[in-house]
């Protein structure tokens, strides 16, 4: 998936209230099987990345490694703070 497509998916999910922002919410959605796509910022810590990736693999959730950093991911989500992980809901 290209970067523009990822941005479009995030913006669409944001307008339809199908976007979860934050590591705890994302991890919970992945474990409960409610997540469809997980997006991780390029500067996401290895601990968080490994935790989410291992749960996502078990649940069959698609993982996208976003090429931009957490500040840019936060801006796409219309937040004034950094965001290291988001997910779209099924």
Rosetta silent file (secondary structure, phi, psi, omega in degrees, C-alpha in Angstrom):
SEQUENCE: XXXXXXXXXXXXXXXXXXXXXXXXXXXXXXXXXXXXXXXXXXXXXXXXXXXXXXXXXXXXXXXXXXXXXXXXXXXXXXXXXXXXXXXXXX
SCORE:     score description
SCORE:     0.000 S_00000001
   1 L     0.000  131.662 -178.626    0.000    0.000    0.000 S_00000001
   2 L   -76.843  165.009 -178.020    1.447    3.368   -0.952 S_00000001
   3 H   -61.267  -40.265  179.081    1.862    6.224    1.484 S_00000001
   4 H   -64.912  -38.467  177.733   -0.954    8.217   -0.145 S_00000001
   5 H   -65.041  -39.828  178.866   -3.259    5.206    0.125 S_00000001
   6 H   -62.943  -45.775  178.578   -2.389    4.808    3.811 S_00000001
   7 H   -59.234  -42.886 -179.731   -3.152    8.491    4.402 S_00000001
   8 H   -64.861  -41.895  178.706   -6.483    8.115    2.577 S_00000001
   9 H   -62.550  -43.516 -179.953   -7.431    5.020    4.590 S_00000001
  10 H   -64.087  -45.859 -179.421   -6.632    6.824    7.854 S_00000001
  11 H   -63.967  -39.922  178.075   -8.607    9.937    6.861 S_00000001
  12 H   -65.038  -45.416  179.335  -11.606    7.865    5.782 S_00000001
  13 H   -63.663  -34.526  179.498  -11.552    5.834    9.003 S_00000001
  14 H   -65.569  -41.533 -178.952  -11.256    9.047   11.003 S_00000001
  15 H   -74.775  -22.524 -179.870  -14.368   10.543    9.421 S_00000001
  16 L  -101.543   11.465 -179.945  -16.378    7.348    9.900 S_00000001
  17 L    57.528   35.416  177.208  -15.295    6.841   13.537 S_00000001
  18 L  -115.980   29.570 -179.852  -13.539    3.587   12.665 S_00000001
  19 E  -122.735  127.657  174.212  -10.056    4.691   13.744 S_00000001
  20 E  -106.549  135.010 -177.766   -8.462    3.897   17.081 S_00000001
  21 E  -117.472  129.293  176.747   -5.480    5.979   18.144 S_00000001
  22 L   114.096  142.813 -174.301   -2.933    4.867   20.710 S_00000001
  23 H   -58.854  -45.604 -177.876   -1.010    1.754   21.548 S_00000001
  24 H   -64.127  -43.790  179.512   -3.303    0.469   24.310 S_00000001
  25 H   -66.805  -41.521  179.915   -6.471    0.854   22.228 S_00000001
  26 H   -63.568  -48.065 -178.695   -4.809   -0.649   19.151 S_00000001
  27 H   -61.392  -40.864  178.807   -3.444   -3.633   21.059 S_00000001
  28 H   -64.068  -44.257  179.690   -6.826   -4.306   22.688 S_00000001
  29 H   -63.912  -38.840  178.778   -8.632   -4.147   19.313 S_00000001
  30 H   -64.204  -46.637 -177.970   -6.084   -6.505   17.752 S_00000001
  31 H   -66.083  -30.382  179.757   -6.424   -9.027   20.578 S_00000001
  32 L   -87.829   -2.530  178.725  -10.228   -8.893   20.406 S_00000001
  33 L    76.972   19.653 -178.981  -10.220   -9.368   16.636 S_00000001
  34 L   -94.665  -14.513 -177.604  -11.810   -5.975   15.949 S_00000001
  35 E   -84.429  143.837  176.630   -8.858   -4.445   14.074 S_00000001
  36 E  -106.069  -49.416  179.894   -8.575   -4.628   10.302 S_00000001
  37 E  -133.856  134.752  175.251   -5.373   -2.687    9.573 S_00000001
  38 E  -111.547  133.083  177.912   -2.676   -1.516   11.983 S_00000001
  39 E  -116.800  126.348  179.554   -0.395    1.387   11.055 S_00000001
  40 E  -115.326  131.612  178.745    2.877    1.857   12.958 S_00000001
  41 L   -66.464  156.335 -177.231    4.979    5.031   12.737 S_00000001
  42 L   -63.425  -28.838 -179.082    8.575    4.710   11.584 S_00000001
  43 L  -102.631   24.249  173.887    9.907    5.718   15.001 S_00000001
  44 L   -64.226  136.581 -177.959    7.683    3.361   16.985 S_00000001
  45 L   -65.354  152.520 -179.163    9.759    1.703   19.705 S_00000001
  46 H   -61.326  -36.334 -179.996   10.832   -1.885   19.164 S_00000001
  47 H   -62.255  -48.313  179.287    9.007   -3.005   22.310 S_00000001
  48 H   -67.023  -45.433 -179.146    5.666   -1.605   21.115 S_00000001
  49 H   -57.800  -47.821 -178.595    6.248   -2.719   17.527 S_00000001
  50 H   -65.315  -39.316 -179.954    7.046   -6.318   18.554 S_00000001
  51 H   -63.811  -48.210 -179.617    4.103   -6.495   20.948 S_00000001
  52 H   -68.035  -42.865 -177.604    1.588   -5.284   18.364 S_00000001
  53 H   -63.700  -40.286 -179.325    3.112   -7.303   15.522 S_00000001
  54 H   -67.117  -40.485  177.557    3.046  -10.582   17.438 S_00000001
  55 H   -67.829  -39.028 -179.242   -0.604  -10.090   18.417 S_00000001
  56 H   -66.167  -38.165  178.580   -1.522   -8.992   14.877 S_00000001
  57 H   -64.331  -40.189  178.437    0.073  -12.066   13.332 S_00000001
  58 H   -66.029  -32.974 -178.270   -1.944  -14.324   15.629 S_00000001
  59 H   -92.239   -6.976 -179.526   -5.139  -12.458   14.735 S_00000001
  60 L    73.848   30.036 -179.023   -4.392  -12.191   11.015 S_00000001
  61 L   -91.350  137.729  178.518   -4.410   -8.382   11.035 S_00000001
  62 E   -73.101  135.898  178.896   -2.583   -6.484    8.285 S_00000001
  63 E  -115.176  131.755  177.098    0.327   -4.364    9.532 S_00000001
  64 E  -118.666  124.125  175.155    1.575   -1.305    7.662 S_00000001
  65 E   -88.785  104.948 -177.368    4.891    0.257    8.572 S_00000001
  66 L   -68.455  133.530 -175.722    4.288    3.959    7.944 S_00000001
  67 L   -73.733  -18.746 -179.066    7.280    5.649    6.340 S_00000001
  68 L   -97.215  169.115 -176.299    6.820    8.852    8.310 S_00000001
  69 L   -85.634 -178.656 -175.520    7.370    9.440   12.014 S_00000001
  70 H   -64.735  -30.439  178.148    4.902    9.692   14.898 S_00000001
  71 H   -65.121  -44.132  178.909    4.576   13.469   14.534 S_00000001
  72 H   -66.974  -39.787  178.145    3.415   13.067   10.922 S_00000001
  73 H   -63.682  -39.027  175.959    1.059   10.220   11.842 S_00000001
  74 H   -63.124  -39.757  179.260   -0.436   12.437   14.543 S_00000001
  75 H   -65.016  -41.023  177.875   -0.935   15.237   12.009 S_00000001
  76 H   -62.168  -34.649 -179.895   -2.754   12.883    9.602 S_00000001
  77 L   -84.336    4.380 -179.942   -5.021   11.907   12.516 S_00000001
  78 L    62.316   39.223  177.300   -5.628   15.634   13.253 S_00000001
  79 L  -114.277  148.976  179.660   -3.932   15.411   16.633 S_00000001
  80 L   -93.522   15.883  179.043   -1.484   17.913   18.078 S_00000001
  81 L  -132.427  168.485 -179.088    0.599   15.175   19.656 S_00000001
  82 L   -73.993  146.162  179.191    2.662   12.265   18.399 S_00000001
  83 L  -132.341  118.049 -178.140    0.886    9.026   17.506 S_00000001
  84 L   -93.069  -20.396 -179.876    2.916    5.823   17.132 S_00000001
  85 E  -149.690  141.158  173.472    0.063    3.436   16.319 S_00000001
  86 E  -139.830  161.387  173.047   -3.438    3.508   14.889 S_00000001
  87 E  -145.265  150.595  173.394   -5.818    0.874   13.613 S_00000001
  88 E   -96.176  147.446  179.925   -8.921    0.769   11.507 S_00000001
  89 E   -95.120  153.155  179.315  -11.869   -1.240   12.732 S_00000001
  90 L   -69.308    0.000    0.000  -13.710   -3.897   10.757 S_00000001
